[in-house]
Amino acid sequence: KGEDTYLLIWTTTPWTLPGNLLVAVGKDFEYVQVEYEGVKYIVAKELVGNIFEGEYSILETFNGERLIGKEYEPLFPFFSSKSSEGAFRVVHANHVTLEDGTGLVHQAPYGEEDFALMTSMGISMFDYLDDQGNMKEEMGEFKGMFYKKANKYIMEDLKNRSLLLKSVDYEHQMPMCWRTNTPLIYKPIKSWYVKVTDIREKLVKENEEINWVPAYFKQGRFGNWLADARDWALSRNRYWGTPLPAWICEKCGETEVLGSFAEVKEKSGIELKDPHKPFVDEITYSCPKCGGVMKRVRDVIDVWYDSGSMPFARFHYPFENKEKFESKYPGQFIAEGVDQTRGWFYTLHVLGVALFNEKSFKNVIVNGMALAPDGTKMSKSKRNYTEVNVVLDQMGADSLRLYFLSSPIVHGEEILFSEKFLKEITATVLLPYWNSVKYFLSYKDQFNWQYTEGWKSENLMDIWIVAKLHQTIKSVTESMDGYVLQKATKDIFDLIDGLSKWYIRRSRDRFVKGDREALNTLHYVLLELTKLLAPFAPFISESVYATLTEGIVSSAKESVHLEDYPVVDEGRLNDEILINMDRVRDICSIGLKIRDDNRLKVRQPLSKVYVPISDLQMQEIIKGELNVKEVVFSEKEQTGDGLISQSDGKVFVSLDINLTNELKEEGMLNEIIRGLQVARKESGCEVGERVSILYMTDSSEIESIITTYEEKLKSNVIIDLFEKRDTLENGIQIKVEDKEVMVEIKK
């Protein structure tokens, strides 16, 4: 102002230029006065080359601080009176960048950052667009124009007055309506506010007392939002919603906010039966100051206020249930999506602190977002996901629950939703769990097992699986107490894996013989596991609980969900056995890998293995799992002809893979036994059912093995009669290496 120099600004929204009130700069940026085609401009030094084409002269270089406070002439006269409020000046703003433009940013009432800056400077807001987006009466020659159409005429006007340096097509992002996919604009409107800035420090302090999962939300996303919390625009200019209970006198402007139906009746003499529009708008009463008419404002309340008032609104507090509400406040636990840091979490916290001077919840789990398989947001319009009802019908609710609970989504992270992972949960968790129950039931019925309270077992595998159960109960309880659902779920998965793949497999010989201690142990572990699993997978747990208790356990509850949650029995924990068994399982994994690498089936016995385990009972487990004749304790890996060694850094295995004729013959016998068991199953034989088997083969080697080990075959496969025939009616083929035998099952 008063100088022959122009501040050069740029904008992607020319329709906002008539409302320009400030020009923002960066106080620490370098600016220059440039002479171009006989006219002087001020721009950021770094952007000069992007702005001017051809020859130009830099007359002066200076810091942005020097520009602050300088006044300038308004582009348009419509709001020139705003100069008395401090408008039409250069100011500093943190949102100014040197990425594009001129380094001088145009400020008008139609941008979020602009609005905050001008409000902080005490410049009152105004709006020259009507509800349809057309220019209002005060806009002179632009009045009645739709804002986007006005762009063309505003630029022509600036050009005619030599105020437009250049105009180019520029592609930029716009906020879009999620329903209609059409552009949105920011628009200043009058609103009622909650003075959040007055309680900001208390909000931050109370947040320190909340247990956030994951913890980084406390100081991060939520904490940062609180630290910069602004006043809450409470009112909305909509029809549907909770009406703002404020009445204003048409004559003198007196304002009253009514706090109850009773107060409405006291003021107006009318009993309000429905507090929504249009009924509440019909209630008027005399102004207590001037006698004018008090009418309700047209606004409704932000729906997030309804959500945030949940803790007290559900009790109709303070009109009823005062003691009940106060005994339950603050809430113990809530959970919602990551997007609620600015939604429900925030409004709960603001209203809790504003009304009750403390937090409204003690613990919170922040869920991440489930995205479509391609990483995009799930969208009904794009149909880029399978409908949840279809997923539930095909996969089951328990699979879906366990998938989410075991995923990073319960730790505030995004996941790509895929039905493949639900199938994995079913295959690796629910089916092994269910099959373990079926396995128990088959031997329970075969041996007429009866439930016994207070049983004890000295068997190492029984002691281990019970210790593993109580270790899991302890870890799951600790995780649940800390609201760490992912770890709790995965610990249950690990127990199911250990039960089905290790305990049952290594105890199979005992179950086949009807060992009572084994059956007692399996029933006990399955029942406690079912109680442990119930909150995570409630449907299958309910079914299994009924299966394990009805007609078996007289003290059982009507539902697993009425049972007490399992409590760890410290006396049944055995750290030494748990640690050693983990080492044994690691050793067996390495040994099985050596077998696999050398194409040696587990049914093929081997002579010897060297391992760093000296306990004889543990060695027996290794002997059975790796199918070796001898387990030898060794403190270091062994070398020699046919000895293969591998290590995982914690334990090692040195396995002798040399095969004698005797070992090969035994391996073939095991293949025959396995083939006969499969043939029994394919023929529909029940567990324990005795059968006759007819066979035929051209292999003298197989014939010799069957003849030599006939009694062992009968015992292992539960056979009464085992005879060779020249022909069979319905033969089943059994492959033994490169040889074969045909068998027929007779029940």
C-alpha positions in Angstrom: 0.0 0.0 0.0 1.4 3.3 -1.1 4.2 1.6 -3.1 4.4 0.7 -6.8 5.0 -3.0 -6.0 2.6 -5.9 -6.2 2.3 -8.9 -3.9 2.0 -11.9 -6.3 -0.4 -14.5 -5.1 -1.8 -17.6 -6.9 -5.0 -19.6 -6.4 -6.7 -22.6 -7.8 -10.1 -21.1 -6.8 -10.5 -17.6 -8.4 -14.1 -17.4 -7.0 -12.5 -16.9 -3.5 -10.5 -13.8 -4.6 -13.3 -11.3 -3.9 -13.1 -12.5 -0.3 -9.3 -12.2 0.1 -8.5 -10.7 3.5 -4.9 -11.6 4.1 -1.7 -12.7 2.3 0.4 -15.2 4.2 4.2 -15.6 3.9 6.8 -17.7 5.7 8.8 -15.4 8.0 12.0 -17.4 7.5 11.8 -17.8 3.7 13.8 -15.6 1.4 11.8 -13.2 -0.8 12.8 -10.9 -3.7 11.5 -7.8 -5.4 11.5 -8.6 -9.2 11.1 -6.3 -12.1 9.3 -8.0 -15.0 8.1 -6.1 -18.1 8.3 -2.8 -16.2 6.3 -4.0 -13.2 7.6 -4.8 -9.7 6.5 -8.0 -7.9 7.3 -9.7 -4.6 7.7 -13.5 -4.7 9.7 -16.2 -3.0 13.3 -16.3 -4.3 13.2 -20.1 -4.8 10.2 -19.9 -7.1 11.2 -17.0 -9.4 12.3 -19.3 -12.2 9.0 -21.1 -12.2 6.9 -17.8 -12.4 8.5 -15.5 -14.9 9.3 -16.3 -18.5 12.0 -14.4 -20.4 14.1 -11.6 -18.9 13.5 -10.3 -15.4 15.6 -8.4 -12.8 16.0 -9.1 -9.1 16.1 -5.7 -7.4 16.3 -6.8 -3.8 16.5 -9.9 -1.6 15.1 -10.0 2.0 13.7 -12.2 4.7 9.9 -12.8 4.9 9.9 -11.2 8.4 10.2 -7.8 6.7 6.9 -8.3 4.9 4.8 -9.0 8.0 2.4 -6.3 8.9 2.6 -4.5 5.5 -0.8 -3.4 4.2 -2.1 -3.8 0.6 -4.9 -2.6 -1.5 -7.9 -5.0 -1.7 -8.4 -6.8 -5.1 -12.1 -6.0 -4.9 -14.1 -3.4 -2.9 -16.8 -5.6 -1.6 -15.4 -6.1 1.9 -12.9 -3.2 2.2 -14.5 -2.3 5.6 -12.7 -5.3 7.0 -9.5 -3.3 7.1 -10.7 -1.9 10.5 -10.4 -5.5 11.8 -6.9 -6.0 10.6 -7.6 -7.3 7.1 -5.5 -6.6 4.0 -2.2 -7.2 5.7 0.7 -9.6 5.2 1.0 -12.2 8.0 3.0 -15.2 8.8 1.5 -18.7 8.5 3.0 -22.1 9.1 1.1 -23.6 6.2 3.0 -21.6 3.6 5.4 -23.7 1.6 7.7 -23.3 -1.4 6.5 -26.4 -3.2 4.6 -24.5 -5.8 2.9 -21.1 -6.4 4.7 -17.9 -5.4 5.4 -18.3 -1.7 2.6 -15.8 -0.9 -0.6 -17.5 0.0 -4.1 -15.9 -0.6 -6.3 -16.2 2.5 -10.1 -16.1 2.3 -13.0 -17.5 4.4 -13.3 -20.6 2.3 -10.4 -22.7 3.5 -9.8 -24.5 6.8 -6.4 -23.1 7.5 -7.5 -19.6 6.3 -10.5 -19.7 8.6 -8.3 -20.7 11.6 -5.8 -18.0 10.9 -8.3 -15.2 10.4 -10.3 -16.2 13.5 -7.2 -16.2 15.6 -6.6 -12.6 14.4 -10.1 -11.5 15.4 -11.3 -11.0 11.8 -15.0 -11.8 11.7 -16.2 -14.3 9.1 -18.7 -13.7 6.3 -20.0 -15.8 3.5 -20.9 -14.4 0.0 -22.4 -17.7 -1.3 -26.0 -18.7 -0.7 -27.0 -22.3 0.1 -27.0 -23.2 -3.6 -23.5 -21.9 -4.1 -24.5 -18.8 -5.9 -23.0 -15.3 -5.3 -25.1 -13.1 -3.0 -26.5 -9.6 -3.6 -23.4 -7.8 -2.2 -21.2 -9.3 -5.0 -22.0 -6.6 -7.5 -21.7 -7.7 -11.1 -21.1 -11.3 -10.0 -24.3 -11.6 -8.0 -26.4 -14.7 -8.8 -23.6 -16.5 -10.5 -22.8 -20.1 -9.5 -19.4 -20.0 -7.8 -17.6 -22.2 -10.5 -19.1 -20.2 -13.3 -17.9 -17.0 -11.6 -14.3 -18.1 -12.0 -14.3 -17.0 -15.7 -15.7 -13.6 -15.1 -13.5 -12.9 -12.1 -10.4 -13.6 -14.1 -11.6 -11.4 -17.0 -12.2 -8.6 -14.5 -8.7 -9.0 -13.1 -7.2 -9.1 -16.5 -9.0 -5.9 -17.6 -7.6 -4.1 -14.6 -4.0 -5.5 -15.3 -4.1 -7.5 -12.1 -3.7 -11.0 -13.7 -0.2 -12.0 -14.5 -1.0 -15.3 -16.1 -3.6 -18.1 -16.1 -2.9 -21.8 -16.7 -4.8 -25.1 -16.4 -3.8 -26.8 -13.2 -4.9 -30.2 -11.9 -5.3 -30.4 -8.1 -7.1 -32.5 -5.5 -10.6 -31.5 -4.3 -12.6 -32.8 -1.4 -15.4 -35.0 -2.8 -18.8 -36.0 -1.6 -18.7 -39.7 -0.7 -22.3 -40.2 -1.7 -22.5 -38.4 -5.1 -18.7 -38.2 -5.9 -19.1 -34.5 -6.7 -16.8 -31.7 -5.6 -17.2 -30.0 -2.2 -16.2 -26.6 -1.0 -15.5 -25.2 2.5 -18.1 -22.6 3.6 -18.2 -20.5 6.7 -21.5 -20.7 8.6 -22.7 -19.5 12.0 -22.4 -22.3 14.6 -22.7 -23.0 18.4 -19.5 -24.2 19.9 -18.2 -26.1 22.9 -15.3 -24.2 24.3 -12.9 -27.1 24.2 -9.8 -24.9 24.3 -10.7 -24.0 27.9 -10.3 -27.6 29.1 -7.5 -28.7 26.7 -4.9 -29.1 29.5 -7.3 -31.2 31.5 -8.0 -33.4 28.4 -4.3 -34.0 28.0 -3.8 -34.8 31.7 -6.7 -37.3 31.9 -5.5 -39.0 28.7 -2.4 -40.0 30.6 -4.6 -42.1 32.9 -6.1 -44.2 30.0 -4.6 -47.5 28.9 -4.4 -47.4 25.1 -3.8 -50.5 23.0 -1.7 -50.1 21.1 0.1 -47.7 23.5 1.4 -45.3 20.9 -2.1 -43.9 20.3 -1.9 -42.2 23.8 0.9 -39.8 22.9 0.5 -40.2 19.1 -2.6 -39.9 17.1 -5.0 -39.2 20.0 -2.5 -37.3 22.1 -1.5 -35.0 19.3 -5.2 -34.3 18.4 -5.9 -33.3 22.0 -2.8 -31.1 22.3 -4.1 -29.1 19.3 -7.8 -29.5 20.1 -10.0 -26.7 18.8 -13.4 -25.5 19.9 -16.1 -28.0 18.9 -18.7 -26.8 16.4 -21.7 -28.4 18.1 -24.6 -27.3 15.9 -25.6 -28.6 12.5 -28.0 -27.0 10.0 -29.9 -30.3 9.2 -33.4 -31.4 9.8 -32.9 -34.9 11.3 -31.1 -35.1 14.7 -31.4 -34.0 18.3 -32.6 -30.4 18.3 -30.4 -27.9 20.0 -32.4 -26.8 23.1 -31.7 -23.1 22.8 -34.4 -20.4 22.5 -33.7 -16.8 21.4 -35.9 -13.8 21.8 -36.9 -12.4 18.4 -37.0 -8.9 19.9 -34.0 -8.5 22.2 -31.9 -11.5 21.5 -32.1 -13.0 25.0 -30.9 -16.6 24.9 -31.9 -19.5 27.1 -30.7 -23.2 26.9 -33.4 -25.4 28.5 -32.1 -28.6 30.2 -35.2 -30.8 30.6 -38.7 -31.6 29.4 -39.9 -30.2 32.8 -38.2 -26.9 32.1 -39.8 -26.7 28.7 -43.2 -27.2 30.3 -42.5 -24.7 33.0 -41.5 -22.0 30.5 -44.2 -22.7 27.8 -46.9 -24.5 29.7 -46.8 -27.2 27.0 -45.9 -30.8 27.7 -43.4 -31.9 25.1 -44.0 -35.5 24.0 -41.7 -35.7 21.0 -38.5 -33.5 21.3 -37.8 -33.6 17.6 -38.6 -31.4 14.7 -41.2 -30.2 13.8 -42.9 -30.6 17.2 -40.2 -28.9 19.3 -40.2 -25.9 16.9 -43.8 -25.2 17.6 -43.0 -24.4 21.3 -42.6 -20.7 22.1 -42.8 -18.6 25.2 -42.5 -15.1 26.5 -39.1 -13.5 26.9 -38.3 -13.1 30.6 -36.5 -9.8 29.8 -38.7 -7.9 27.2 -41.8 -10.0 26.8 -41.0 -10.8 23.2 -41.4 -14.2 21.6 -38.7 -16.8 22.5 -38.3 -19.2 19.5 -36.0 -22.3 19.2 -33.0 -21.9 17.0 -33.2 -24.0 13.8 -30.0 -26.1 14.5 -29.7 -29.7 15.6 -26.8 -31.1 17.5 -23.8 -32.9 16.0 -24.5 -36.6 16.1 -21.2 -37.2 17.7 -22.6 -35.5 20.8 -25.2 -38.3 21.0 -22.4 -40.9 20.7 -20.2 -39.1 23.3 -23.1 -38.8 25.8 -23.6 -42.6 25.8 -22.2 -43.2 29.3 -24.8 -41.0 31.0 -27.6 -40.9 28.5 -28.1 -44.7 28.7 -29.1 -44.3 32.3 -31.2 -41.2 31.8 -28.8 -39.4 34.1 -29.1 -37.0 35.9 -32.9 -37.5 36.1 -32.7 -41.2 37.1 -30.2 -43.9 38.2 -27.7 -41.4 39.7 -26.0 -44.0 42.0 -26.0 -46.7 39.3 -24.3 -44.3 36.8 -21.8 -43.0 39.3 -20.8 -46.6 40.3 -20.1 -47.5 36.7 -18.3 -44.4 35.6 -15.7 -44.2 34.1 -16.3 -47.2 31.8 -13.9 -50.1 32.2 -13.4 -50.8 28.5 -14.3 -49.7 25.0 -13.1 -50.6 21.5 -13.5 -49.0 18.1 -11.7 -48.3 14.8 -8.7 -46.1 14.3 -10.9 -43.5 12.7 -12.6 -42.8 16.0 -9.6 -40.9 17.4 -11.4 -37.8 16.1 -14.8 -39.3 16.5 -16.2 -41.4 19.4 -13.0 -41.6 21.4 -12.7 -37.8 21.2 -16.3 -36.9 22.1 -16.4 -39.4 24.9 -13.3 -37.8 26.3 -14.4 -34.2 25.8 -17.8 -34.7 27.4 -16.3 -36.8 30.3 -13.9 -34.1 31.2 -16.3 -31.2 30.5 -19.2 -32.6 32.6 -17.5 -34.8 35.2 -13.9 -33.5 35.2 -12.4 -36.9 34.4 -11.9 -39.5 31.6 -14.9 -41.4 30.5 -13.1 -44.8 29.9 -10.2 -46.6 31.5 -9.1 -49.0 28.7 -9.4 -48.9 25.0 -8.5 -51.1 22.1 -8.0 -49.3 18.8 -8.9 -51.6 15.9 -7.2 -51.1 12.5 -9.1 -51.1 9.2 -9.9 -54.2 7.1 -9.1 -53.3 3.5 -10.1 -55.1 0.3 -7.7 -57.7 -1.0 -6.2 -55.1 -3.4 -5.4 -52.7 -0.6 -8.2 -50.3 -1.3 -11.0 -49.3 1.0 -14.0 -51.7 1.0 -16.7 -50.1 -1.0 -20.3 -51.1 -1.6 -20.4 -49.3 -4.9 -17.2 -51.0 -6.1 -18.3 -54.4 -4.6 -14.6 -55.2 -4.0 -15.3 -57.6 -1.1 -17.5 -60.6 -0.3 -20.7 -59.8 1.7 -20.3 -60.6 5.4 -23.4 -62.8 5.4 -21.8 -64.9 2.6 -18.6 -65.2 4.5 -20.4 -66.2 7.7 -22.4 -68.9 5.7 -19.4 -70.3 4.0 -16.7 -70.0 6.7 -18.5 -69.6 10.0 -18.5 -66.8 12.5 -15.8 -68.5 14.7 -13.3 -68.5 11.8 -14.0 -64.8 11.1 -13.7 -63.9 14.8 -10.4 -65.9 15.2 -9.0 -64.4 12.0 -9.5 -60.8 13.2 -8.5 -61.5 16.8 -5.2 -63.2 15.8 -4.4 -60.4 13.2 -2.7 -57.0 13.6 -6.2 -55.4 13.2 -6.7 -55.7 17.0 -3.5 -53.7 17.4 -4.5 -50.7 15.4 -3.0 -51.9 12.0 -4.5 -52.3 8.6 -5.0 -55.8 7.1 -5.9 -57.0 3.6 -9.0 -59.1 4.1 -8.8 -62.4 2.4 -11.0 -65.5 2.6 -7.7 -67.5 2.2 -6.8 -66.6 5.7 -10.2 -67.7 7.1 -9.7 -71.1 5.4 -6.2 -71.3 7.1 -7.8 -70.6 10.5 -10.3 -73.4 9.8 -7.7 -75.8 8.6 -5.0 -75.1 11.3 -7.1 -74.3 14.3 -10.7 -75.2 14.3 -10.4 -78.6 12.5 -7.5 -79.8 14.6 -9.5 -78.8 17.7 -12.7 -80.5 16.5 -10.7 -83.6 15.3 -9.1 -83.9 18.8 -12.6 -84.0 20.3 -13.7 -86.7 17.8 -10.5 -88.6 18.6 -11.3 -88.6 22.3 -14.9 -89.6 21.7 -13.9 -92.6 19.5 -11.8 -94.2 22.3 -14.1 -93.1 25.0 -16.9 -95.1 23.5 -14.7 -98.0 22.5 -13.3 -98.5 26.0 -16.4 -97.3 27.9 -14.4 -94.5 29.6 -16.0 -92.8 32.6 -15.3 -89.4 34.0 -13.2 -89.4 37.1 -12.5 -86.4 39.4 -9.2 -85.9 41.0 -7.2 -88.2 38.7 -3.4 -88.1 38.6 -0.9 -89.2 36.0 2.8 -89.8 36.2 3.2 -90.1 32.4 5.6 -87.5 31.0 3.3 -86.6 28.1 0.3 -86.1 30.4 2.3 -84.0 32.8 3.6 -81.9 29.8 0.2 -81.2 28.2 -1.4 -80.3 31.5 1.6 -77.9 32.3 1.2 -76.5 28.7 -2.5 -76.0 29.4 -1.9 -74.0 32.6 1.0 -72.1 31.0 -1.5 -71.0 28.3 -4.2 -70.2 30.9 -1.7 -67.9 32.7 -0.5 -66.2 29.5 -4.0 -65.7 28.1 -5.2 -64.3 31.3 -2.3 -61.9 31.5 -2.8 -60.8 27.9 -6.5 -60.3 28.4 -5.9 -58.3 31.6 -3.7 -56.1 29.4 -6.2 -56.1 26.5 -3.6 -57.7 24.2 -6.0 -59.9 22.2 -3.7 -60.9 19.4 -1.2 -62.6 21.7 -3.9 -64.2 23.8 -5.5 -65.7 20.6 -2.2 -67.0 19.3 -1.3 -68.6 22.6 -4.5 -70.6 22.3 -3.6 -71.5 18.8 -0.3 -72.8 20.0 -2.0 -75.0 22.7 -4.3 -76.5 20.1 -1.3 -77.2 17.9 0.6 -78.8 20.7 -2.4 -80.9 21.7 -3.3 -82.2 18.3 0.1 -82.5 16.6 2.2 -83.5 19.5 0.4 -84.8 22.5 -2.2 -87.0 20.7 0.3 -88.2 18.1 2.9 -89.2 20.7 0.3 -90.8 22.9 -1.5 -92.8 20.1 -0.2 -96.2 21.3 -1.7 -95.5 24.8 -5.1 -94.4 23.3 -5.3 -97.5 21.2 -4.9 -99.6 24.3 -7.6 -97.6 26.2 -5.1 -96.1 28.7 -7.3 -94.4 31.4 -4.7 -91.8 32.4 -4.4 -90.7 28.7 -8.2 -90.5 28.3 -8.6 -88.6 31.6 -5.9 -86.2 30.6 -7.2 -85.6 27.1 -10.8 -85.0 28.4 -9.5 -82.6 31.1 -7.4 -80.6 28.6 -10.1 -80.4 26.0 -12.7 -79.2 28.6 -10.4 -76.5 30.0 -9.3 -75.5 26.5 -13.0 -75.2 25.5 -13.6 -72.8 28.4 -10.5 -70.8 27.5 -11.6 -70.6 23.9 -15.2 -69.7 24.6 -14.9 -65.9 24.4 -12.9 -66.1 21.2 -14.9 -68.8 19.3 -18.3 -69.0 21.2 -20.2 -71.2 18.8 -17.9 -74.2 18.4 -17.0 -73.9 22.1 -20.6 -74.2 23.0 -21.0 -77.3 20.9 -17.8 -79.0 22.1 -18.7 -78.2 25.8 -22.0 -80.0 25.4 -20.3 -82.9 23.8 -17.7 -83.2 26.5 -20.1 -82.8 29.5 -23.6 -84.0 28.7 -24.1 -87.4 30.5 -20.4 -87.2 31.5 -19.9 -84.4 34.0 -22.8 -84.0 36.5 -21.6 -80.6 37.7 -21.4 -79.1 34.3 -23.3 -75.8 33.6 -26.1 -75.4 31.0 -23.6 -73.5 28.8 -19.9 -73.0 28.6 -20.6 -69.3 28.8 -21.9 -69.8 32.3 -18.7 -71.4 33.4 -16.0 -69.7 35.4 -13.0 -68.8 33.2 -10.1 -71.1 33.8 -7.7 -70.2 36.6 -4.0 -71.2 36.5 -3.0 -73.9 38.9 0.6 -73.0 39.8 1.1 -76.6 41.1 0.6 -78.0 37.6 3.1 -75.7 36.0 6.4 -77.3 35.3 8.9 -75.0 33.7 11.6 -77.7 33.4 9.4 -80.1 31.5 8.0 -77.3 29.3 11.5 -76.1 28.4 12.8 -79.5 27.8 9.8 -80.5 25.7 10.2 -77.4 23.6 13.8 -78.5 23.0 12.6 -82.0 22.1 10.1 -80.7 19.6 12.8 -78.5 18.0 15.1 -81.5 17.8 12.4 -83.6 16.2 11.6 -80.8 13.7 15.3 -80.8 12.6 15.4 -84.5 12.5 12.3 -84.7 10.3 13.8 -82.1 8.0 16.9 -84.2 7.6 14.7 -87.1 6.7 12.7 -85.0 4.2 15.9 -83.6 2.6 17.1 -87.2 2.1 13.8 -88.6 0.9 13.4 -90.9 3.9 9.8 -91.5 5.0 9.2 -91.4 8.8 7.9 -95.0 8.5 11.4 -96.1 7.5 13.3 -96.9 10.7 16.8 -95.6 11.2 19.5 -96.9 13.5 20.7 -94.0 15.5 20.5 -90.3 16.3 22.8 -88.0 18.4 21.1 -85.2 20.4 22.0 -82.9 23.3 19.2 -84.4 25.5 20.2 -86.8 28.3 16.8 -87.3 30.0 15.8 -90.9 29.2 12.0 -90.2 29.0 12.6 -87.3 26.6 14.9 -89.6 24.6 12.0 -92.1 24.3 9.8 -89.4 22.8 12.5 -88.5 20.3 13.0 -92.2 19.4 9.3 -92.6 18.7 8.9 -89.3 16.7 12.0 -89.8 14.5 11.6 -93.6 14.3 15.1 -94.5 15.3 16.4 -97.6 17.2 18.7 -95.7 19.5 19.0 -92.1 20.8 22.5 -91.2 22.0 23.3 -88.2 24.2 26.0 -85.9 22.7 27.3 -82.5 23.6 28.4 -81.7 20.0 27.5 -82.7 16.5 28.8 -86.0 15.2 30.5 -86.7 11.8 31.0 -89.9 9.9 29.8 -91.9 6.9 26.1 -91.5 6.6 25.8 -89.1 9.5 23.9 -85.9 8.6 24.0 -83.0 11.1 21.8 -79.9 11.2 21.3 -77.1 13.9 18.9 -74.2 14.5 21.4 -72.4 16.7 19.9 -73.7 19.9 19.9 -77.5 19.4 21.5 -79.9 16.9 20.7 -83.3 15.4 23.2 -85.8 14.0 21.1 -88.5 12.2 22.5 -91.8 10.9 20.8 -92.4 7.6 22.6 -95.7 6.7 20.0 -98.4 5.9 20.6 -102.1 6.6 18.6 -104.8 5.0 16.7 -105.3 8.4 15.8 -101.6 8.5 14.6 -101.6 4.9 12.4 -104.7 5.6 10.9 -103.0 8.7 10.3 -99.9 6.7 8.3 -101.9 4.1 6.4 -103.6 6.9 5.4 -100.2 8.2 4.2 -99.1 4.7 2.0 -102.2 4.5 0.5 -101.5 8.0 -0.2 -97.9 6.9 -1.8 -99.1 3.7 -4.0 -101.6 5.5 -5.2 -98.9 7.9 -6.1 -96.6 5.0 -7.9 -99.5 3.3 -9.9 -100.1 6.6 -10.9 -96.5 6.6 -11.9 -96.5 2.9 -14.0 -99.6 3.6 -16.0 -97.8 6.3 -14.6 -99.8 9.3 -15.2 -98.4 12.8 -12.3 -97.8 15.2 -11.5 -101.1 16.9 -13.7 -103.2 14.6 -12.2 -106.6 13.8 -12.0 -107.6 10.1 -10.7 -110.3 7.7 -8.4 -109.3 5.0 -7.7 -111.1 1.7 -4.7 -110.1 -0.3 -2.9 -110.9 -3.6 0.6 -109.8 -4.7 3.3 -110.6 -7.4 6.1 -109.4 -5.1 8.0 -112.2 -3.4 9.5 -109.6 -1.1 6.1 -108.4 0.1 4.9 -112.0 0.4 7.9 -112.8 2.6 7.3 -109.8 4.9 3.6 -110.7 5.3 4.4 -114.3 6.1 7.2 -113.3 8.6 5.2 -110.6 10.4 1.7 -111.9 10.1 1.0 -111.8 13.8 2.3 -108.2 14.1 0.1 -107.2 11.2 -3.0 -108.8 12.8 -2.3 -107.0 16.1 -1.7 -103.6 14.6 -4.5 -103.6 12.1 -7.0 -105.6 14.2 -7.3 -108.5 11.8 -8.9 -111.9 12.6 -8.1 -113.6 9.3 -5.3 -112.7 6.8 -5.2 -114.9 3.7 -3.7 -114.8 0.3 -5.9 -115.3 -2.8 -5.3 -115.5 -6.5 -8.2 -113.2 -7.3 -10.2 -110.5 -5.4 -13.7 -109.1 -6.0 -13.1 -105.6 -4.8 -9.4 -105.0 -4.3 -7.8 -101.9 -2.9 -4.2 -101.2 -4.1 -1.4 -100.6 -1.6 1.8 -99.2 -2.9 5.0 -100.2 -1.1 8.0 -98.4 -2.8 7.9 -99.7 -6.4 5.8 -102.8 -5.5 2.2 -103.3 -4.8 -0.3 -105.5 -3.0 -4.1 -105.7 -3.5 -6.3 -106.2 -0.4 -10.0 -106.8 0.2 -11.6 -106.0 3.5 -14.3 -108.4 4.9 -16.3 -107.1 7.9 
